[in-house]
Amino acid sequence: MNKSELIDAIAASADIPKAVAGRALDAVTDTVTAALKAGDSVVLVGFGTFAVKERAARTGRNPQTGEALEIAAAKLPGFKAGKGLKDAVNPPKPAKAKAAKSTKAAK
């Protein structure tokens, strides 16, 4: 699903015009981006958590020359899915009734 399809789905689900849905989606993404830039995390209970992860500096290699080079530390945006989203994507399997072991009687 791309952004325009998401806007269409939001508009249909909330019964609002597509323009309003587009502005709402832009407001959400801008707000999440601003929070992450400020070092905060955004927690949507049941959906997931957006947070900034730190990646340490490390030594890499140039694949063409084999020369060692330093790769700088970086901050990366990350997302961890919440239980509600995980359960929606992977519905719990129904519990199987344990079958009693059948033993054959010795004849």
N, C-alpha and C positions, 0 to 999 in steps of 0.2 A: 504494500500500500504506500503510495507516495503522498506528498503534502496535500495536493488538490483532492485526492480521494478521501483523505482523512477529514478535510474540511467539509466535503459532501456528507460524510458519515455523521460528523458532529451536528451539522445543520439539520439532517433528517432526524437524528435521535433527540435533539433538544427542541425541535420544531421552531428554528430560528432561521433568518436569511443567511445565505452563504457568506455575505460580506461580514456580517456580525460574527459568524463562526470563524472566519479567517482572522479577524482582529483578535478574537479571544485566544485562538491558537498562538498567534504571534505574541500576545501578552504573556502567555504561559511560558513559551520558550525564552522570551527576553528576561522574564523574572527568574527562571531557573539558571540561565546563563549569568545574570548579575549576581545571584547568590553564590554560585560556584566561583566566580571571579573574586568575590569577597572572602572566599575560604569557608563559606558555610555549606551545610548539606541541606538537601530538600527531601523531606520524608513524606511520602504519601502512603499512609497506613493501608495495608492490603494490596498495594500496587508495587511499591518499591522505593528505593532510596538512591538519589543522585548525590554523589560525593566526589571530591577531588582526591586522587591517589597520587602519591609521590613515587617517582621512579628514580632510584639512585644513579649516580654517574657510574659509568662502566667503561671498560676497554673493549673496543671492537676491532675488527680487521677489515681492511679494504680487500674485497674478494678478488680484484684483478692483480694487485701487487703483493698482497699478504702483509702490507704495512700495518702496524698497530696504530690505532688512533683513539683518542678519548672521546667518548660520547657523553655530553653534558647531562646533568640531572634534569628531570622534567616533571611537570605536574600534568596529570591526565584526568579528564572527566571520566567517571565510572558510574555504572548503574548496577545495583543489586536488586534482583526481583524479590518481591515480598511473597508471603505465603499464599495470599489470594490469587495473585497472578500465576504463581507456580501451579496451584491447584486447577486453575482454569485451563492452563496449557496441558497439564498432565492430570486429567481427572483421576481421583483415587479409584483403584480397582476394587470391585466388590469382593468382600472376604469370602473365600471358598470354605465350604463346610468340610471339616476334616472327616474323611471316610474312615470308618472303623476298619481296622485291619482284619481281613478275613483269613482265618487259618483253616487249613484242611485237617479234618480229623483223621488220625491214623487209623487205617483199616486193619 
